[in-house]
Amino acid sequence: MYHVLLVDDEASVTDSLRCSIDWGKYDLEVAAAVPNGERALDVIRQQPIDIVITDIRMAKTGGLELCQQISSMNRNIQTIIMSGYAEFSYAQKAINYGVVGYCLKPVEYDEIIRHLVHAVQRLKATARLPDYDN
């Protein structure tokens, strides 16, 4: 089972995601939902997280900064961004941090599910890679 962290300053968004997706069907479970990137980083440091779904603009630490910090951790955490802003510069920065997907709000659950399936595929592929350091 893969652990998902939901990050959005609008509780209605995280509540809707929790209720509208059949997480177990995709071998996923929501580990936590937090209102900003700062709290998300706390969760990531305290428990295993495999996938992060984050808003892009939030108080304190925003989604792009969160993606940057996750990328620098060198952990295999897959990230999906949700945004109310269709600005190319945001998407471009997100790509630099290796995000799996970029969804515009209001989110289409089918689109989120496609990105989740892709994230799980990436996690499984990475788990099968040989360890050449040994």
Secondary structure, 3 states (H helix, E strand, C coil): CEEEEEECCCHHHHHHHHHHCCHHHHCEEEEEEECCHHHHHHHHHHCCCCEEEEECCCCCCCHHHHHHHHHHCCCCCEEEEEECCCCHHHHHHHHHCCCCEEEECCCCHHHHHHHHHHHHHHHHHHHHCCCCCC
